[in-house]
Amino acid sequence: MQSNYSFQNQPSNYNANLNVNQLQSQNRTTSKNPHDNLLVSDANDGSPNGQLISAENHLTATGASFNPTTSSSNQFQNNQQFIRSYNPNINNQQVGYSASKYGTNSQEGALQISNFAPANSLDNCNTSRLISPNSQQFQNLQGNDGKINASSHRNITAHVIVPPVSRVSNHDAVQHQQLPVDARFDNPPSHQLNNFGTKGYGYSDSLQYQNLPGQHSIQNTSHLLHNQSNENYYNNQVHNYSTTPNHINNLNQNNVHNTLVPQFSNNQHFSSNTQQFNQEYNNAYDRLNIVNVNQISNQLQNLAVKPAPLFKSYSFLSNNPPPMDNIYKSSEVLMDIEVEYNNKLKSLASAAKSPFSNAAECFMSCTVNAMPYSLKLLEKTKIPLGLVISPFNKEFEEKHPIPVINPEEIVRCHKCRTYINPWITFVDQGRSWRCNLCFASNELPSFFDWDSSTNQPANRLERPELTHGVIEFIAPQEYMIRPPQPVVLLFIIDVSLQSIKNGMLKAASKIIFDSLSSIPNVDGRTKVGFITVDSSIHFYNLSADLNEPQMLVISDIDDDDPYLPLPMDLLGSLDESRSLIENLLDKFMQGNMFSNTPANKNCLGKALKFGYKLLNSLGGKMVVLQSTLPNINEGSLKTREDSKLYGTAKEAQLLLPATQFYKSLALDCSRSQICIDLFIFNGEYNDIATLSSCAKHTGGVVFYYPYFTFENSLDVIKFSSEFKSFLSDSIGLEAVLRVRGSRGIQMTAYHGSFFLRSADLIQLPNVNTTNAFTVEMTLDENLTGGMACFQTALLHTSSSGVERSLSATLEDAREALIFRLIDIMSGYKRNCTSQGQTMQLLLPESLNSLPLFTLGILKSVFLREAKNINSDFRSYMLLHNYVSSIETNVVNIVPKFWCLSNIAVSQIGEVSENGEVKFPELLNLSADRLDKQGFNLLENGFNIFLWIGSGINHEMCQLLLNSDYSNLKNGKV
Amino acid sequence: MVLSTQIVRVADGLPLAASMDDEEHSNGKELAEPKNLLRQLYKKLNNSVDQRCSIDTGNFIFHYYIEYGVCFLAICDKQYPKKLAFQFLEELQKEFNEKYGSEVGSVARPYAFVKFDTFIQKTKKQYKDTRTTKNLNKLHEDLRDVTGIMTMNIRDALVRGETLD
């Protein structure tokens, strides 16, 4: 079992010198010894006390040279065999359900880890710090890439990007001061990346709603951004970074560069810098609004906002403490501070000045913190204007329940149909309200001031519509076209030989069996049905009148017009047919039912058509569990995989759907309120690129378990936990979502997993808690009115598309990303810095993570240039990235990395006041941060990787892992 | 046969429960039109003096039965025996009144009793085939006389009450 793993690229077999006593000594110089053990293990037990377990290499990926085309980075790529498995429930506690399992082309099949780069790569790495590509590298970038006009970009020689400091200025928006730019890329040509940059939590208002069982409701989210009425688009952080060459020297030597980040309370510091900044600013713009930073910070003090983690000053590149925490801003911190801010600010602009006037950022966030007032200004900034919307956020809702109301009338603007919200203004002595989006004046219904149930005057400013940014209305019947849809689950299970062999059928039946009680079934209307598929299609009569389920087989599947063998009873009521359902699942588990199943033949396409027919009138969910490539009848697919195409321009072909069959089926389903979710278990090629279009256009999700086997308990545990929570999650049904923006804002494109029913109406048969949507916007006229607002309305029934194709190649996508980054940087440089400053570019807080995220994306599984990523996995990751929320994606793109030696022994497992295990400081994702004498832990939302340095203390190793270093086993644990 | 069933509060036309119309040949499109008519009809229910009434729309026939301020309405094929339809509605009424009668006045949101659908489905099944012995017996019972129930045209039903103004 135990074996030493040596790097593939490393011929020598060098045994590490172990210096027992140097556990704490940080020998940062890159060793030529690549022979460190990588131990991967699984954290599916939740590892509440922070036991280190499982791992993956992302370090070299993100720590590599900034330029992806240089030879050094190619070396990394050779060494990145990556695997991740999907875990939809990513949060701080649950991360990393599974370790990876992914056969790589040249290694023995069971090896499931990624390698760290060999020493020579690390050397290359050493010259670049994450987040801070130094000037040399930027020049490389330009030099190597012929397409970049060197002269126009010469001045982007870049550099230390200033660490995030504060968010204060966001809140000054109300007082017409400058706002920092928040940069988030979201539109490279070939696919959408919806999560860039740091987020500000400025103005978020909005709302959301609870899941009231079986009822229709409207979720109304409005998001407010301040609109800059001058051209001060980039507000800069008000701190000064000295730009002397010292910086660069320090940088290149080692990590001792302490950026001068002033404490926020230090007014003195600020003001002087501000003046300087403003001078520069003056040069750049004709019209200028001078920021009075003193005022900002005074205000901050007045607000008595606890600056807590976000305002921490730290040195950027020093060993300790690193800035990584800011990137991940745990949602909790974010929310707390957000609410607090809102509380204190009482959003001066909102009607009721309620602390909850703006929707929390976890529901809605914009790529900019300050809205440019004109298209010209927007173009100057080069920043894509977009809005990312996640209609559900469980965590937030638990902490801040969303008001659910049932007013006499849902008040909406007569002109643009905007729902009344906290950002409207009262006009005409309060008799009317002016819509904050289209500025039309509307009459205010009398029940705002008079409570007819008690016959008492009412205070309109206390109405939830005017105090909460996120609110849920119970929809009156005019909003319903039919009675609320019941929950209907139709399982379409592959029972071909492969499914029997790998035990998928067994595992899935067991999990469904165990989950029957947790499937949402509030009003007793939930229905469940099963279709099993091999070369024929089997239905099951689950009528409550029967004693045991009847199997009905359709072996002649060539009929073009499929008819259902039994229209009424194929769906059984979960309550009334419970015993039959259990009986059937029991039979599935025993596994003799399909012992005569023919070799791997599967007609999934036909089965989906039957499923569509079955659910057509009701709507519902089709849950597809698939182990084989559908290879007969309609929708049959061929193995297109060709490893020779990996890393070439033709690779993109593999990521495009092979047939439109699944897409057109999905569109039909979407119209009938049917959602398709895919669980794919194939070890071989399964053409996820094609099959996933089912899920993509119906609001579904895709789960991928490569090389699943029942014998591997990790696979089963991962599948089990994900499938269980999938089945028990409350879901929004038959939803439509519409985003409205202030006059002048034009929605240009929508991205995510859904179907676009009309120009601006997103149809979602199913809204789940994980998916996010992105809206691209532009300005078609200048914004007026001092602020910009967005409102999202989601009409849905609670339970408890845009055609996009990857027409460009991956290489185009990578280039586009880099160009966009350079564009933004140069835009900033040109507009916001003085002309004389050529040595280095100092980025404001809101932009400073952008290069890091860009790098992270360039190195991510879905976009990385590599010859060893199979197309299924790439497709899966692409889709995952496309539909996930910002929080999920950020960790995936820039993993969290800790060196466990940095925590004192006494603190291990210590729990902080809020019940969470204390972690050591996060480290930059740079290879030289790897502690050769210790344990290094990396987590990316999919896996947790533990990297054990060759210099590990023997005793320690023995103590913690009960094994000698030399006997440690690589791979999944 | 009974194609769709709806239960509505008479006072304000608030829908309380409805069947999900999962009969194979009553696909939504066919029924969309009669359902639109129903929305208008519900606004007129207050003016109705009849406890039981049948309304002919051309393709379908609506039978309704009002009791304790709740209207039970079935959309049926024209061939479906009136007698069975009303027995079906009465059966629903009894069960509904027993289960939710006390809450009817206080609910505010539409389809508050949608879970009653399960019972509707079950009952509907029993009434589906007019030739089963059970149903034939019901047809031959003399206890209920449905001949006195008025059948009116949908247009008349929709303008009912307006002429008085």
Interface residues (C-beta under 8 A of the other chain):
Chain A: G214 Q215 H216 N406 I474 A475 P476 Q477 M480 R482 P483 P484 Q485 P486 D523 G524 R525 L564 P567 M568 S573 D575 E576 N616 S617 L618
Chain B: G13 L14 P15 A17 A18 S19 M20 D21 D22 E23 E24 S26 N27 G28 A108 R109 P110 Y111 V114 K115 D117 T118 K125
